[in-house]
Amino acid sequence: MQSSRGVGVSWSLTRLRRIVTGRIEEGADLRLVSRWRIGGSAAALVEPASAVEARGTLAVLAEDCTPALVVGNGSNLLFDDAGFDGVIVRIGRSLGSISRDGRTVRAEAGLFAPRFVRELGRFGLSGLEHAIGIPGTLGGLIYMNGGSQRKGVGSNIVAVRGCDRSGRAFERSHAECGFHYRGSSLQSDDLVVLEADFAFVERDPASMRREMIAILADRQRKFPKNLPNCGSVFLSDPLMYRTVGPPGAAIERVGLKGTRLGGAEISTLHANFIVNVAGASSRDVLGLIHLARTRVHDATGFWMDCEVRHVAPDGRLRPAHEAAAETAVSRPRAAEAAS
Ligand SMILES: Cc1cc2nc3c(=O)[nH]c(=O)nc-3n(C[C@H](O)[C@H](O)[C@H](O)COP(=O)(O)OP(=O)(O)OC[C@H]3O[C@@H](n4cnc5c(N)ncnc54)[C@H](O)[C@@H]3O)c2cc1C
């Protein structure tokens, strides 16, 4: 496939086959990459088998000017119906090692976050219990500074190692990562996370286990589980939280819980989730995002921004409300009719 930029994906794949021992798939179905099960196809998907292979992959793609997108478990990504004219670089299970030295732990970015947290529970190392139910990789979690109960993974990070988009290695200390609510300098500087060092406090494994079971039970009760989704769609703004409440409550109050557009629905269980009920398209999801955002703004004066990110066909990644404002302007009426 000839990409719109650069020398073409086929040439990059020929080069990558010489250095990558992990999976290389042409014409990858993005519905299998995103937890929303939405999206067209990507020119290719590459899964490096080591940090060295990941750096080499990014170097080749940058040299060839082939559009590339680094993903983990796709639990925060909305791919476009038109697909992605480039290469998905998945930092997955092959980069999944953990080693412990007292209260510090080194872990690779492809590790599934709940698995990491369970392992910490076994070690009796406390700090990340809040992340037990987050279905992403450690790399995605660190990049997003994800967490729950108003906590973020960044609080336990000592250092992060990885590379830039050209494959050049970096190491950043906790302070240099500049962690803040659902963000960090890793995002603003467009860096790829390959490994991190964490520090924890010791705690009784049995009480950690009890806390994690309670957190999981609470999430099971509150969040939709059987329909594809990407977690909370909108970020919680502290000022809005204090005066109006969290995004889910605000969306519910303007009467949009259960609203359907095409195959997408504002969850009947939790209004800050959009679920794929029947072959939803990215346009359906963007339409609902636009509708919820404008209706809540009309009612409260607050603009809710998205945590979920939209991937455009050229690889441009941005908070989904920005794409929604561009592409879904004509759809709200259809959504209202459908509700
Ligand atoms: C049911 C459900 C519940 C959720 N609950 C929560 C929650 O409680 N708290 C929360 O914070 N999030 C939650 N999420 C959202 C999501 O799981 C997190 O944002 C998670 O950290 C994303 O990880 P990922 O590996 O899936 O990243 P992806 O979705 O694959 O990617 C997300 C972003 O991270 C980037 N990225 C991924 N891996 C790397 C890497 N190695 N280096 C650099 N950049 C990378 C991608 O380019 C993209 O910009 C939930 C999602 C679901 C589906």
The ligand as a Tripos MOL2 file, in Angstrom:
@<TRIPOS>MOLECULE
LIG
   53    58     1     0     0
SMALL
NO_CHARGES

@<TRIPOS>ATOM
      1 C1        -13.8070   -0.3810   30.7490 C.3       1 LIG1
      2 C2        -12.7330    0.7010   30.8180 C.ar      1 LIG1
      3 C3        -12.4620    1.3270   32.0140 C.ar      1 LIG1
      4 C4        -11.4670    2.3140   32.0970 C.ar      1 LIG1
      5 N1        -11.2140    2.8880   33.2970 N.ar      1 LIG1
      6 C5        -10.2340    3.8140   33.3970 C.ar      1 LIG1
      7 C6         -9.9210    4.3990   34.6780 C.ar      1 LIG1
      8 O1        -10.5040    4.0750   35.7130 O.2       1 LIG1
      9 N2         -8.9160    5.3240   34.7130 N.ar      1 LIG1
     10 C7         -8.2190    5.6930   33.5940 C.ar      1 LIG1
     11 O2         -7.3090    6.5220   33.7100 O.2       1 LIG1
     12 N3         -8.5040    5.1600   32.3770 N.ar      1 LIG1
     13 C8         -9.4850    4.2380   32.2510 C.ar      1 LIG1
     14 N4         -9.7760    3.6960   31.0290 N.ar      1 LIG1
     15 C9         -9.0910    4.2020   29.8260 C.3       1 LIG1
     16 C10        -7.8150    3.4310   29.4370 C.3       1 LIG1
     17 O3         -7.8910    2.0870   29.8940 O.3       1 LIG1
     18 C11        -6.5550    4.0920   29.9900 C.3       1 LIG1
     19 O4         -6.3880    5.3980   29.4540 O.3       1 LIG1
     20 C12        -5.2970    3.2680   29.6620 C.3       1 LIG1
     21 O5         -4.2350    3.7720   30.4000 O.3       1 LIG1
     22 C13        -4.9260    3.2830   28.1870 C.3       1 LIG1
     23 O6         -3.9440    2.2750   27.9840 O.3       1 LIG1
     24 P1         -3.8380    1.5140   26.5880 P.3       1 LIG1
     25 O7         -2.6460    0.6310   26.6490 O.co2     1 LIG1
     26 O8         -5.1140    0.8540   26.2460 O.co2     1 LIG1
     27 O9         -3.5600    2.7330   25.6080 O.3       1 LIG1
     28 P2         -4.1620    2.9740   24.1430 P.3       1 LIG1
     29 O10        -5.6260    3.1540   24.2180 O.co2     1 LIG1
     30 O11        -3.6390    1.9450   23.2240 O.co2     1 LIG1
     31 O12        -3.5010    4.3860   23.8230 O.3       1 LIG1
     32 C14        -3.8910    5.5300   24.5570 C.3       1 LIG1
     33 C15        -2.8650    6.6450   24.2990 C.3       1 LIG1
     34 O13        -1.6200    6.2480   24.8460 O.3       1 LIG1
     35 C16        -0.6080    6.2020   23.8280 C.3       1 LIG1
     36 N5          0.2530    5.0630   24.1360 N.ar      1 LIG1
     37 C17        -0.0990    3.7700   24.3370 C.ar      1 LIG1
     38 N6          0.9890    3.0430   24.6730 N.ar      1 LIG1
     39 C18         2.0440    3.9030   24.6670 C.ar      1 LIG1
     40 C19         3.4390    3.7720   24.9350 C.ar      1 LIG1
     41 N7          3.9910    2.6050   25.2710 N.pl3     1 LIG1
     42 N8          4.2120    4.8710   24.8410 N.ar      1 LIG1
     43 C20         3.6770    6.0770   24.4980 C.ar      1 LIG1
     44 N9          2.3840    6.2560   24.2210 N.ar      1 LIG1
     45 C21         1.5710    5.1980   24.3200 C.ar      1 LIG1
     46 C22        -1.3680    6.0780   22.5140 C.3       1 LIG1
     47 O14        -0.6390    6.6350   21.4360 O.3       1 LIG1
     48 C23        -2.6220    6.8850   22.8120 C.3       1 LIG1
     49 O15        -2.3790    8.2540   22.6600 O.3       1 LIG1
     50 C24       -10.7530    2.7010   30.9250 C.ar      1 LIG1
     51 C25       -11.0370    2.0580   29.7170 C.ar      1 LIG1
     52 C26       -12.0070    1.0690   29.6490 C.ar      1 LIG1
     53 C27       -12.2590    0.3650   28.3360 C.3       1 LIG1
@<TRIPOS>BOND
     1     1     2 1
     2     2     3 ar
     3     2    52 ar
     4     3     4 ar
     5     4     5 ar
     6     4    50 ar
     7     5     6 ar
     8     6     7 ar
     9     6    13 1
    10     7     8 2
    11     7     9 ar
    12     9    10 ar
    13    10    11 2
    14    10    12 ar
    15    12    13 ar
    16    13    14 ar
    17    14    15 1
    18    14    50 ar
    19    15    16 1
    20    16    17 1
    21    16    18 1
    22    18    19 1
    23    18    20 1
    24    20    21 1
    25    20    22 1
    26    22    23 1
    27    23    24 1
    28    24    25 2
    29    24    26 1
    30    24    27 1
    31    27    28 1
    32    28    29 2
    33    28    30 1
    34    28    31 1
    35    31    32 1
    36    32    33 1
    37    33    34 1
    38    33    48 1
    39    34    35 1
    40    35    36 1
    41    35    46 1
    42    36    37 ar
    43    36    45 ar
    44    37    38 ar
    45    38    39 ar
    46    39    40 ar
    47    39    45 ar
    48    40    41 1
    49    40    42 ar
    50    42    43 ar
    51    43    44 ar
    52    44    45 ar
    53    46    47 1
    54    46    48 1
    55    48    49 1
    56    50    51 ar
    57    51    52 ar
    58    52    53 1
@<TRIPOS>SUBSTRUCTURE
     1 LIG1         1 GROUP 0 **** ****
